[in-house]
Amino acid sequence: MDDTTDYIELVTRAQFGDKQSLNDLAELVRGRLYAYVYRITLQDDLTQDIVQESMLEMFKVIDTLEKTDRFWPWLRGIAFNKIRHHRAREQRHKTVSISNIGADNLPLSKRKDRPSGLANLIGDELKQIIFNAMRELKPRHRAVLAMRCYEEMGYSEIAELMDCSELNVRVLFYRAKKALHKQLSYQGLGKKFLLSALALFGKMTAHSEAEAAGVSITVATTEVGLAAGLVGMATSKTTVVALAAAGLLAVSSTVAIPQINRAVSWFDKTMAVLGEKLTKDLYVTAGGREDDKEFWYYYPAGVNGPVMTRLMKWDPRGQKNYCQRLENDRANYNFDIISNSMYIENSRMLRSDFGVRRLPTDKSNLREFLSRVEGKADEMEYISSEGDGLLVISKLGEDINYSLVTHHYNVLDEEYFRYDWPRGVKVVDNRDAMHKRAWTYFRLTGHMNGEEISGTGRIPFVYDASKQNYPWLRLKVGERLKIVDSGAAACVYGQNGRLRARYEGGSFFAGLGRPWMGLHTVDTVRRDAAEKQIWFETKHTPGSNKAEVILTKEQEDDSLGLIYTIDLDNDVIEKITFSAGEGHGRYVEGELIFSYLEDIDQVGAEFAEPREKSYKIPQREGIGMLWLVRLAEADLG
């Protein structure tokens, strides 16, 4: 499979401007590159696109290749990055991965340059079984199998390409083998057939007769080492317990893994400890309980930005963990294990006791105030780590309370943080039109001390939508005041359009719903209040889809009142009524009513995005959700 000598000569000539050598180089590698990409994607059209894009990229940047003998790994890296970008782009347009690959997509039947003689050596039924088994694997499993078995890459080389540790690659390869064996076993093929299946798949997807003849998978190729084998097996609780009993693990109540500065998964750090048989603090349990819960919190832009959540629960029947709830950058998913149905919902998760949802990164003053309001301490294990890409895994149960902390900069691109439901799951999409679109416009109407209030805005419902359809707000109070919050800056204008004050962007979304940040609106409102030490009470009738959050400045002081009416199912604010006594300036009373647009096809200029302007006036810090009261007091400038 090594054409290094030919590559070196052609690359050298191409770098000196020989166009024919560049064309010859493209022809030499095209078939091999197709086989490499196809073994990962198993989609002919996508493979053709990626090969073409990689060839164009090669033409553009071949001058940047410093070591000509590293041409193939260099080109392979270009193609692998193209695959990752295509997968990320595809995920932005779908919420559930549903394969449309069938027998007709077998490369032997679609590609004219496939070895026709080889097709006759492998029975159609066996080809279909092997192809279907590979198709059912996760893309990252196919990728590591292709690199190790057909590209003959070392684990360290794969780790460099995939931007993770070598141990992580070894564990990934171990799990890929295990997943493939599981798929083959469904067709009655035993474990001993694994190497043969890998070899046959390699021959079926080879770009030439010569390459097909050279495909051979040995036991040595598939060995991962003791450490990775132990880590791979440690996915089951019984195995972890057995390892602990054997003295490979120490038991304690808390894991606090230090922050690390490279893109590394939780398993990289935690399971390296296991593989090296070091006695670190790792919590081990001898089995799960039905009420055991494991929360994953991911902060792509740091602890002050959005949070993505995954809720794992223990299934005592299947003796395994499963993902019950997932709220990522695309949508909100709820899996019902009884009916094997996955529901896509408008609203984000609420606590079953209707308490305020806590995050493991909450500051002490916020935690203490919430505990005072609710009259009880929270069982959350809190951590102090910060930075982009923070990943916190917290487990709660009758005898369990621990957190794992690390940084992983691309976890949203990983399949396990998109969906993790069994095959054959029934998908029920309960979202309305605006939530399926992932954003919408809204109107504001109301009054304040006799003055009419009107306004418009845009609200994204998920983090991914906020990148293109960012939130903004435009609000007018009578003829005396106008607010424009573009997200980048927030400006307050007086009469005649004179700028009175400039605040940091997003200041006037304080106290409003911000579902793209990862929390339900009712929790966003309550946590905004707690940030400013404003006492609140929540009223909710069980079974009702409405809740009221009533705010007062202090528990015994009713001189300030803000009442939020929230639609729990649609995760939006319907109405805000407010009043303030003399202690807050002059008497204030009024209300804001929100209406959200299901259909946005015919919207007019009223929903034009606010234009960015440059001002020399200093920018003030946001004043929190009390801006509603300050608005009526004309105290924003």
C-alpha positions in Angstrom: 0.0 0.0 0.0 3.0 2.3 0.2 3.7 4.3 -2.9 6.1 6.7 -1.1 8.7 6.7 -3.8 6.2 7.7 -6.5 4.7 10.3 -4.2 8.1 12.0 -3.4 9.1 12.4 -7.0 5.7 13.7 -8.2 5.3 16.0 -5.2 8.7 17.5 -5.7 8.0 18.2 -9.3 4.6 19.6 -8.6 6.0 22.0 -6.0 8.4 23.3 -8.7 5.3 24.1 -10.8 5.0 21.0 -13.0 1.3 20.9 -13.6 1.4 17.5 -15.3 3.1 16.0 -12.2 0.3 17.5 -10.1 -2.3 15.9 -12.3 -0.5 12.6 -12.2 -0.3 12.8 -8.4 -4.0 13.3 -8.2 -4.7 10.3 -10.4 -2.3 8.2 -8.4 -4.0 8.9 -5.0 -7.6 9.4 -6.1 -8.6 5.7 -5.8 -6.8 5.1 -2.5 -8.2 8.3 -1.1 -11.7 7.2 -2.2 -11.3 3.9 -0.4 -10.1 5.6 2.8 -13.0 8.1 2.9 -15.6 5.5 1.8 -14.7 3.1 4.6 -15.6 5.9 7.1 -18.6 7.4 5.5 -20.2 4.4 3.6 -21.9 7.0 1.3 -20.8 7.1 -2.3 -22.0 10.7 -3.0 -20.5 12.1 0.1 -17.2 10.3 -0.6 -17.1 11.7 -4.1 -17.6 15.2 -2.7 -14.9 14.8 0.0 -12.4 13.4 -2.4 -13.0 16.2 -4.9 -12.7 18.8 -2.1 -9.5 17.2 -0.8 -8.0 17.2 -4.3 -8.8 20.9 -4.7 -7.3 21.6 -1.3 -4.2 19.6 -2.3 -3.8 21.7 -5.5 -4.0 24.9 -3.5 -1.7 24.2 -0.6 0.8 21.5 -1.9 3.5 24.2 -1.6 3.1 24.2 2.2 4.1 20.5 2.5 7.6 20.5 3.9 8.4 16.8 4.0 7.5 15.2 0.7 7.8 11.7 2.2 4.8 12.6 4.5 2.5 13.4 1.5 0.0 10.6 2.1 -0.5 11.3 5.8 -0.8 15.0 5.0 -3.5 14.3 2.3 -5.2 11.8 4.6 -5.4 14.5 7.3 -7.0 17.0 4.8 -9.7 14.4 3.9 -10.3 13.5 7.6 -11.0 17.2 8.4 -13.3 17.4 5.4 -15.2 14.4 6.8 -15.6 16.0 10.2 -16.8 19.3 8.7 -19.4 17.5 6.6 -20.6 15.6 9.6 -20.9 18.8 11.6 -22.8 20.5 8.8 -25.2 17.6 8.4 -26.0 17.6 12.1 -27.1 21.2 11.9 -29.9 20.1 9.6 -31.1 17.0 11.4 -31.7 15.9 14.9 -31.7 12.1 14.6 -29.3 10.2 12.5 -31.2 7.9 10.1 -29.1 6.1 7.6 -30.4 5.8 4.0 -27.7 3.5 2.9 -28.8 0.2 1.3 -27.3 -2.7 -0.6 -27.2 -0.5 -3.8 -24.6 1.6 -2.1 -22.0 -1.1 -1.9 -19.0 0.3 -3.6 -18.5 -2.8 -5.8 -21.9 -2.2 -7.4 -21.5 1.6 -7.8 -17.9 2.1 -8.9 -16.8 1.2 -12.3 -13.2 1.0 -11.2 -14.0 -1.6 -8.6 -12.4 -5.1 -9.1 -15.2 -7.1 -10.7 -13.4 -10.4 -10.2 -13.3 -9.9 -6.4 -17.1 -9.4 -6.3 -17.6 -13.0 -7.6 -15.4 -14.4 -4.8 -17.5 -13.1 -2.0 -21.1 -14.2 -1.8 -23.7 -11.5 -2.1 -25.4 -12.5 1.2 -22.1 -12.4 3.1 -21.2 -9.1 1.5 -24.5 -7.6 2.6 -24.1 -8.9 6.2 -20.6 -7.4 6.5 -21.6 -4.2 4.9 -24.7 -3.8 7.1 -22.6 -4.5 10.2 -20.1 -1.8 9.3 -23.0 0.6 8.5 -24.5 0.2 11.9 -21.2 1.3 13.6 -20.8 4.9 14.8 -18.7 6.9 12.3 -15.9 7.3 14.8 -15.7 3.5 15.2 -15.5 3.1 11.4 -12.9 5.8 11.2 -10.5 4.2 13.8 -11.0 0.7 12.2 -10.2 2.1 8.7 -7.1 3.9 9.9 -5.7 1.0 11.9 -6.6 -1.9 9.7 -6.4 -0.5 6.2 -4.2 2.5 6.5 -1.8 0.6 8.9 -1.5 3.7 11.1 0.0 3.4 14.6 -2.1 4.4 17.5 0.0 7.5 18.2 -0.4 8.6 14.6 -4.2 8.2 14.8 -4.2 10.1 18.1 -2.4 13.0 16.5 -5.0 13.1 13.6 -8.0 12.8 15.9 -6.6 15.3 18.4 -6.8 13.0 21.5 -4.5 10.8 23.6 -3.1 7.4 22.4 -5.0 5.7 25.2 -8.2 7.2 24.0 -7.6 5.8 20.5 -6.8 2.3 21.9 -10.0 2.4 23.9 -11.9 3.6 20.9 -10.5 0.8 18.7 -11.4 -1.8 21.4 -15.0 -0.5 21.5 -15.2 -0.5 17.7 -14.2 -4.1 17.6 -16.7 -4.9 20.3 -19.5 -3.1 18.4 -18.6 -4.8 15.1 -18.6 -8.2 16.8 -22.0 -7.4 18.3 -23.5 -6.6 14.9 -22.0 -9.7 13.3 -23.3 -11.8 16.2 -26.9 -10.7 15.3 -26.3 -12.6 12.0 -25.0 -15.7 13.7 -21.3 -15.0 13.0 -19.1 -15.8 16.0 -16.2 -13.8 17.5 -13.7 -15.8 15.5 -15.1 -14.3 12.3 -14.1 -10.8 13.3 -10.7 -10.7 11.6 -12.2 -12.3 8.5 -15.0 -9.7 8.4 -12.5 -6.9 8.6 -10.4 -8.4 5.9 -13.4 -9.0 3.6 -14.7 -5.5 4.1 -11.2 -4.2 3.2 -11.2 -6.2 0.0 -14.7 -5.1 -0.9 -13.8 -1.4 -0.5 -10.4 -1.6 -2.1 -9.7 0.8 -5.0 -7.9 -1.9 -7.1 -7.3 -5.6 -7.4 -3.7 -5.1 -6.2 -4.8 -3.4 -3.0 -7.5 -5.9 -2.4 -5.0 -8.7 -2.7 -2.8 -7.0 -0.1 -5.5 -6.6 2.6 -4.7 -8.8 5.5 -5.8 -8.3 9.1 -3.6 -9.9 11.8 -4.1 -10.4 15.5 -1.3 -8.0 16.2 -3.1 -5.3 14.2 -6.1 -5.5 16.5 -4.3 -5.7 19.8 -4.9 -2.7 22.0 -2.8 -3.5 25.1 -3.8 -4.3 28.7 -4.6 -0.8 29.8 -6.9 0.0 27.0 -8.5 -3.4 27.3 -9.3 -2.8 31.0 -10.6 0.7 30.2 -12.8 -0.7 27.4 -14.2 -3.4 29.6 -14.9 -0.9 32.4 -18.0 0.4 30.7 -20.0 -2.1 32.8 -20.4 -1.6 36.5 -19.7 -5.2 37.3 -16.3 -5.0 35.6 -15.4 -1.8 37.5 -16.3 -3.5 40.7 -14.2 -6.5 39.8 -11.2 -4.3 39.0 -11.7 -2.5 42.3 -11.8 -5.8 44.2 -8.6 -6.8 42.4 -6.9 -3.8 43.9 -6.6 -1.8 40.6 -8.8 1.0 41.9 -9.1 2.8 45.2 -12.6 3.8 46.4 -13.6 7.3 47.7 -16.5 9.6 47.5 -15.2 12.3 45.2 -13.3 12.7 42.0 -11.9 16.1 41.2 -9.8 15.8 38.0 -7.7 19.0 37.5 -8.3 21.3 34.5 -6.2 20.4 31.5 -5.4 22.6 28.6 -5.8 20.3 25.6 -8.8 18.8 23.9 -9.1 15.6 25.9 -12.1 13.5 26.9 -13.1 12.5 30.4 -12.0 8.9 29.7 -8.5 10.1 28.6 -7.8 11.5 32.1 -9.8 9.2 34.3 -9.1 5.9 32.6 -5.4 6.6 32.2 -5.4 6.3 35.9 -7.1 2.9 35.6 -4.8 1.6 32.9 -1.6 2.6 34.8 -3.0 1.0 38.0 -2.5 4.2 40.0 -4.5 4.7 43.2 -6.4 7.9 42.5 -9.8 8.9 43.9 -12.4 7.2 41.7 -15.8 6.4 42.9 -17.0 2.9 42.2 -20.4 1.4 42.9 -21.5 -2.2 43.0 -24.6 -1.7 40.8 -27.1 1.0 40.1 -30.4 2.0 41.6 -33.5 3.1 39.7 -33.2 6.6 41.2 -29.5 7.0 40.4 -28.9 10.0 38.1 -25.9 11.2 36.2 -25.9 14.7 34.8 -23.5 15.9 32.1 -23.0 19.7 31.8 -21.1 21.1 28.9 -20.1 24.8 28.6 -18.9 25.5 25.1 -18.2 29.2 25.8 -17.4 29.1 29.5 -19.5 29.0 32.7 -21.1 32.4 31.9 -22.3 31.1 28.5 -24.8 28.5 27.4 -24.9 25.0 29.1 -25.8 21.8 27.3 -27.2 19.0 29.5 -27.5 15.2 29.3 -29.3 13.1 31.9 -28.3 9.5 32.4 -30.5 7.1 34.4 -30.0 3.5 35.5 -32.3 0.8 33.9 -32.5 -2.0 36.5 -34.1 -4.3 33.9 -31.3 -4.1 31.4 -28.7 -3.5 34.1 -27.2 -0.5 32.3 -27.3 3.3 32.0 -29.3 5.0 29.3 -29.8 8.6 28.2 -33.2 9.8 29.3 -32.9 13.5 28.5 -30.6 15.4 26.2 -30.6 19.1 25.6 -27.8 20.0 23.2 -27.2 22.8 20.8 -29.8 21.4 18.3 -32.9 20.5 20.3 -34.4 19.0 23.4 -34.9 15.2 23.5 -36.7 13.0 26.0 -36.5 9.2 25.8 -39.2 6.9 27.1 -37.6 3.6 27.7 -40.9 1.8 28.3 -42.3 2.6 24.8 -38.9 2.9 23.1 -39.9 6.4 21.9 -37.9 9.5 21.7 -39.8 12.8 22.0 -38.4 16.1 20.6 -39.9 18.9 22.8 -40.4 22.7 22.8 -39.4 23.0 26.4 -36.2 22.4 28.4 -36.0 20.3 31.5 -37.6 21.2 34.8 -37.0 19.6 38.2 -39.7 17.2 39.3 -40.2 19.1 42.6 -40.3 22.4 40.6 -37.3 23.6 42.5 -34.8 26.0 40.9 -32.4 24.1 38.7 -28.8 24.4 39.9 -25.6 24.1 37.9 -22.4 22.6 39.3 -20.6 25.9 38.4 -22.9 28.2 40.4 -21.2 30.8 42.6 -21.5 30.6 46.4 -23.7 33.7 46.7 -26.2 32.4 44.2 -26.3 29.0 45.9 -26.7 30.4 49.4 -29.5 32.8 48.3 -31.4 30.0 46.5 -31.1 27.8 49.6 -32.6 30.6 51.7 -35.5 31.1 49.3 -36.3 27.4 49.0 -35.6 26.7 52.7 -33.3 23.8 52.1 -29.7 23.1 51.0 -29.1 21.5 47.6 -27.3 18.2 47.1 -25.3 19.4 44.1 -21.6 18.9 44.2 -20.1 22.3 43.2 -16.8 22.9 41.4 -14.8 26.0 40.7 -13.4 25.2 37.2 -13.9 27.7 34.4 -12.8 28.2 30.8 -14.2 27.2 27.4 -15.1 23.6 26.7 -15.7 22.8 30.4 -17.3 19.4 30.9 -18.7 18.4 34.3 -20.2 14.9 35.0 -22.1 14.8 38.3 -23.7 11.6 39.7 -26.4 11.7 42.4 -28.0 8.8 44.2 -28.9 7.5 47.6 -25.2 6.8 48.4 -23.6 8.6 45.6 -22.4 12.2 45.1 -19.4 12.9 42.9 -18.3 15.1 40.0 -15.8 14.6 37.2 -14.3 17.7 35.7 -12.3 18.2 32.5 -12.2 20.2 29.3 -13.3 18.9 25.9 -13.4 21.5 23.2 -15.5 19.7 20.6 -17.9 17.5 22.7 -20.9 18.9 20.8 -19.6 17.2 17.6 -19.4 13.8 19.4 -22.3 11.5 18.7 -22.7 10.6 22.4 -23.6 14.3 23.1 -26.2 14.3 20.2 -28.2 11.2 20.8 -27.8 7.8 22.4 -30.9 5.8 21.9 -31.3 2.2 20.8 -32.0 1.0 17.3 -35.6 1.1 16.2 -36.5 4.0 18.5 -39.8 5.7 17.5 -39.3 9.4 16.9 -42.1 11.8 17.9 -41.5 15.5 17.1 -43.8 17.5 19.4 -42.3 20.9 18.5 -44.4 23.7 17.1 -43.4 25.5 13.9 -41.3 28.1 15.5 -39.4 25.6 17.7 -38.7 23.4 14.6 -37.3 26.5 12.9 -35.3 26.9 16.1 -35.9 30.7 16.4 -38.7 33.3 15.9 -39.7 36.9 16.2 -41.8 38.3 18.9 -43.9 41.4 19.6 -44.2 43.4 22.8 -47.2 45.4 23.8 -48.3 46.9 27.1 -48.4 50.0 29.2 -46.4 51.7 32.0 -48.0 54.4 34.1 -50.3 55.4 31.3 -47.7 55.3 28.6 -48.0 52.8 25.7 -45.2 50.2 25.3 -44.4 48.6 22.0 -41.5 46.6 20.7 -40.2 43.7 18.6 -37.4 41.2 19.0 -35.9 37.9 17.9 -35.3 34.9 20.1 -33.4 31.7 19.3 -34.5 28.6 21.1 -31.3 26.6 20.8 -27.6 27.5 21.0 -26.9 26.5 17.4 -29.6 28.9 16.1 -28.2 31.8 18.1 -25.1 31.9 15.9 -27.0 33.0 12.8 -30.2 34.3 14.3 -28.8 36.0 17.4 -31.2 37.6 19.9 -32.1 41.3 19.7 -34.7 43.6 21.2 -36.2 46.9 20.2 -38.5 48.6 22.8 -40.3 52.0 22.8 -42.0 53.7 25.8 -44.3 56.4 24.7 -42.4 59.2 23.0 -39.8 59.6 25.7 -37.6 56.5 25.6 -36.3 53.9 23.2 -34.1 50.9 23.8 -32.2 49.0 21.2 -30.3 45.8 22.4 -28.5 44.2 19.5 -26.7 41.6 21.6 -23.4 43.3 20.9 -24.4 46.6 22.5 -27.5 48.0 24.2 -28.4 51.7 23.9 -31.0 53.9 25.5 -32.3 56.9 23.5 -34.3 59.8 24.8 -36.5 62.2 23.0 -35.2 63.4 19.6 -33.1 60.3 19.3 -30.4 61.5 21.7 -28.3 58.7 23.2 -28.7 58.7 27.0 -26.8 55.6 28.0 -25.0 52.5 26.6 -24.9 49.2 28.3 -23.3 45.9 27.6 -25.0 43.8 24.9 -27.8 41.5 26.2 -28.5 43.7 29.3 -32.2 44.1 28.4 -32.6 40.3 28.1 -32.0 40.0 31.8 -35.3 38.8 33.4 -36.5 37.5 30.0 -36.5 34.0 28.6 -33.1 32.9 27.1 -33.7 29.3 26.1 -30.7 29.2 23.8 -28.6 29.4 27.0 -29.8 26.0 28.0 -32.2 26.5 30.9 -36.0 26.6 31.0 -37.5 30.1 31.1 -38.9 29.6 34.6 -35.4 28.8 35.9 -33.8 31.6 33.9 -36.2 34.1 35.6 -35.7 32.7 39.0 -31.9 32.6 38.7 -31.8 36.1 37.3 -33.7 37.2 40.4 -31.3 35.3 42.7 -28.3 36.9 41.0 -29.6 40.3 42.3 -30.8 38.9 45.7 -34.4 39.5 44.8 -36.8 37.3 46.8 -39.3 35.2 44.7 -42.1 32.7 45.1 -43.2 30.2 42.5 -46.9 29.3 42.0 -47.7 26.3 39.9 -50.8 24.1 39.9 -49.8 20.5 39.2 -51.0 19.5 35.7 -51.2 23.1 34.5 -49.0 24.4 31.7 -48.7 27.8 33.3 -46.6 29.0 36.2 -46.2 32.4 38.0 -42.9 33.7 39.4 -43.6 36.5 41.9 -40.7 38.7 42.8 -40.4 41.1 45.8 -37.2 42.9 46.9 -37.2 41.3 50.3 -39.2 38.5 51.9 -41.0 41.0 54.2 -41.1 43.9 51.7 -43.9 44.1 49.1 -42.9 47.6 47.8 -41.5 45.9 44.7 -43.6 43.4 42.7 -42.8 41.6 39.4 -45.1 38.8 38.3 -44.0 36.6 35.4 -46.6 34.4 33.7 -44.7 31.6 31.9 -46.0 29.0 29.4 -44.2 25.9 30.6 -44.9 23.8 27.5 -43.6 26.4 25.0 -40.9 27.6 27.4 -41.6 31.3 26.9 -42.8 34.3 28.9 -46.4 35.3 28.2 -46.8 38.4 30.4 -44.9 40.5 33.0 -46.8 42.7 35.4 -44.9 45.1 37.7 -45.3 47.6 40.4 -43.0 49.5 42.7 -43.7 51.7 45.7 -42.2 55.0 46.8 -39.2 53.2 48.2 -38.1 52.6 44.6 -38.6 56.2 43.4 -42.0 57.2 42.1 -44.9 54.7 42.0 -44.7 52.4 39.0 -47.2 50.0 37.5 -47.6 48.4 34.2 -47.4 45.2 32.2 -45.7 43.7 29.1 -47.4 41.1 26.9 -45.4 38.9 24.6 -46.6 37.3 21.4 -44.5 34.9 19.3 -44.7 34.4 15.6 -45.3 30.9 14.3 -45.2 32.1 10.7 -42.5 34.5 9.7 -42.8 34.4 5.9 -44.6 37.8 5.6 -42.8 39.8 8.3 -42.0 43.4 7.4 -39.5 46.1 8.2 -40.4 46.1 11.9 -38.3 43.0 12.3 -35.2 44.4 10.6 -32.1 43.6 12.6 -30.7 46.6 14.6 -27.7 48.2 13.0 -24.5 48.3 14.9 -23.3 51.9 15.7 -20.1 53.2 17.2 -20.3 55.5 20.2 -17.7 57.1 22.4 -20.0 57.2 25.4 -18.7 54.8 28.1 -20.5 51.4 28.4 -22.2 50.6 31.7 -22.6 47.3 33.4 -26.1 45.7 33.0 -28.5 46.3 35.9 -30.2 43.0 35.8 -33.9 42.4 35.7 -34.8 45.5 37.7 -34.4 47.4 34.4 -38.2 47.1 34.0 -38.7 49.2 37.1 -35.9 51.6 36.3 -37.5 52.0 32.8 -40.7 53.5 34.3 -38.6 55.7 36.7 -36.8 57.1 33.7 -33.6 56.1 35.4 -31.8 54.3 32.6 -29.7 57.3 31.5 
